[in-house]
């Protein structure tokens, strides 16, 4: 399968501090570069990039990946005969460096617009983050942080409803056991979730038969 990529240098710094809630990102009228988020970036509570619109991407799939730069597996994307839901959000040209630091261990790839369903008219170009193979590791014994998964699922629930949450679990591969860190979250951008949202995550992970251990 042919796919267009624009590779940027890998970032080996630690995670950037999240933008403070309420910080305004000024966008002038017209067309803007944007990202396609398929994991935590779907949750608008973890960033202030706007405007943003739900979208669907074909030719890629969502996968859990382990890297040399983080202790826990995080979501990545890779070319495949599949389609995934996500969020397209605008990024000011001078703000890519901050977002690149947040997405340490990833590289940006340019997406073809014909792969994006309902791409917003203001998206001049859309890029996706995927784990750089330089930093990739085989699946290990490290579990998935439940605080991270809760945050991701909350974003999908808000953008796509419960049907979208079900599609998220059905279209994600590479699942691993879970670490229940809800009481003391390890994920730096974790969001506050309701009991109903946590039950929704629990129902889907139980259906997948994922083992869970406490932090």
C-alpha positions in Angstrom: 0.0 0.0 0.0 1.3 3.4 -1.0 1.2 6.1 1.7 2.7 9.6 1.8 4.9 10.4 4.8 6.8 13.4 5.9 9.3 12.4 8.6 10.6 14.7 11.2 13.5 14.1 13.6 12.7 11.9 16.6 12.3 13.7 19.9 14.1 12.1 22.8 13.2 14.7 25.4 10.7 13.9 28.2 7.1 14.8 28.1 6.3 18.4 27.8 4.1 20.0 30.5 0.5 20.1 29.4 -0.9 23.5 28.2 -2.8 25.0 31.1 -6.5 24.8 30.8 -7.9 28.1 29.6 -4.8 29.1 27.7 -6.1 30.5 24.4 -4.6 29.4 21.1 -5.3 32.2 18.6 -6.0 31.1 15.0 -6.4 33.5 12.2 -9.2 32.9 9.6 -8.3 30.6 6.7 -6.7 27.1 6.4 -4.4 25.6 9.0 -2.2 22.6 9.5 -3.8 20.0 11.9 -3.2 16.7 13.6 -5.4 13.6 13.5 -5.5 12.3 17.1 -6.7 8.8 17.7 -5.8 8.3 21.4 -5.5 10.8 24.2 -5.6 13.7 21.7 -9.2 12.8 21.1 -9.9 14.1 24.6 -10.1 17.9 24.3 -9.6 18.2 28.1 -5.9 17.2 27.5 -5.2 20.1 25.1 -6.5 23.4 23.8 -6.0 23.0 20.1 -9.0 24.4 18.2 -11.0 24.3 16.1 -11.4 20.5 16.2 -13.8 18.1 14.5 -14.4 14.3 14.7 -13.3 12.4 11.6 -12.6 8.9 10.4 -9.3 7.8 8.8 -8.9 4.8 6.5 -5.7 3.0 5.7 -4.4 3.0 9.3 -5.1 1.1 12.5 -4.6 1.9 16.2 -2.2 -0.3 18.1 -0.6 -0.5 21.6 3.2 0.0 21.3 6.0 -0.2 23.8 9.0 2.2 23.4 12.4 2.8 24.9 11.4 6.3 26.2 8.4 5.4 28.3 7.8 2.8 31.0 4.2 2.0 29.8 2.7 1.1 26.4 0.9 3.9 24.7 -1.3 4.0 21.6 0.2 4.4 18.2 -1.0 4.0 14.6 0.3 2.1 11.6 -0.7 1.6 8.0 -3.2 -1.2 7.6 -6.4 -2.1 5.7 -8.6 -0.6 8.4 -10.2 2.6 9.6 -10.3 4.4 12.9 -12.2 7.3 14.5 -10.3 10.3 15.7 -10.2 14.1 16.2 -8.7 16.6 13.7 -7.6 19.8 15.4 -5.7 22.8 14.2 -2.2 23.6 15.3 -0.5 27.0 14.9 2.8 26.8 13.0 4.8 27.9 16.0 3.1 25.4 18.3 4.2 22.2 16.6 7.4 22.0 18.7 5.4 21.8 22.0 3.1 19.2 20.6 6.1 17.2 19.3 7.5 17.2 22.8 4.2 15.9 24.2 4.4 13.1 21.6 8.0 12.1 22.4 9.0 8.8 20.7 6.6 9.5 17.8 7.2 10.9 14.3 4.7 12.9 12.2 3.4 11.6 9.0 1.4 13.5 6.4 -2.0 12.1 5.6 -3.7 12.1 2.2 -7.0 13.9 2.3 -8.7 11.2 0.4 -8.1 8.9 3.5 -10.0 11.3 5.8 -13.8 11.1 5.9 -15.4 14.5 6.6 -12.1 16.4 6.9 -12.9 20.0 7.9 -12.5 22.6 5.2 -10.0 24.6 7.3 -7.5 21.7 7.5 -4.7 22.7 5.0 -2.8 19.5 5.8 -3.3 16.8 8.4 -0.5 14.9 10.1 -0.6 11.8 12.3 1.8 10.8 15.1 3.1 7.2 15.0 5.8 5.6 17.1 9.2 5.9 15.5 10.7 2.5 14.9 14.0 3.7 16.3 12.3 3.8 19.8 10.0 0.8 19.4 10.2 -2.3 21.6 8.6 -5.7 21.3 5.6 -6.2 23.6 6.9 -6.5 27.2 5.5 -7.2 30.6 4.7 -3.6 31.2 0.9 -3.1 31.6 -1.4 -0.4 30.1 -2.1 2.4 32.5 -5.8 2.5 33.4 -5.6 6.3 34.0 -4.4 6.7 30.4 -7.1 4.4 29.0 -9.8 6.2 31.1 -8.7 9.5 29.6 -8.7 8.1 26.0 -12.1 6.5 26.4 -13.6 9.6 27.9 -12.6 11.5 24.8 -14.2 8.9 22.5 -17.4 8.9 24.6 -17.7 12.7 24.3 -17.0 12.8 20.5 -18.6 9.5 19.3 -20.9 8.3 22.1 -21.0 4.7 23.4 -21.0 3.3 19.9 -17.8 5.1 19.3 -16.3 3.7 22.5 -17.2 0.2 21.3 -15.6 0.9 17.9 -12.4 2.1 19.7 -12.1 -1.2 21.6 -12.9 -3.2 18.5 -10.4 -1.4 16.2 -7.5 -1.4 18.6 -5.0 -4.2 18.6 -2.1 -5.3 20.8 -4.0 -5.2 24.1 -2.0 -6.0 27.3 -2.8 -6.4 31.0 -3.9 -3.3 32.9 -2.3 -1.5 35.9 -5.1 0.0 38.0 -3.5 3.4 39.0 -6.8 5.2 39.3 -6.1 6.1 43.0 -2.7 7.6 42.1 -2.5 8.2 38.3 0.8 7.8 36.6 -0.4 9.3 33.4 0.5 13.0 33.6 -2.5 14.3 31.6 -5.2 12.1 33.3 -8.6 13.6 33.5 -11.3 13.2 36.1 -13.8 10.6 35.1 -17.2 9.7 36.4 -18.2 6.4 37.9 -20.3 5.7 34.8 -17.3 6.4 32.5 -15.1 4.1 34.6 -17.7 1.3 34.5 -17.8 1.7 30.7 -14.1 1.1 30.5 -14.3 -1.8 33.0 -17.1 -3.5 31.0 -15.1 -3.4 27.7 -11.8 -4.5 29.3 -13.6 -7.3 31.1 -15.2 -8.4 27.8 -11.6 -8.5 26.3 -10.5 -10.7 29.3 -7.7 -8.3 30.2 -6.0 -9.1 33.5 -5.6 -6.3 36.0 -3.3 -5.6 38.8 -3.2 -2.8 41.4 -0.5 -0.1 41.4 
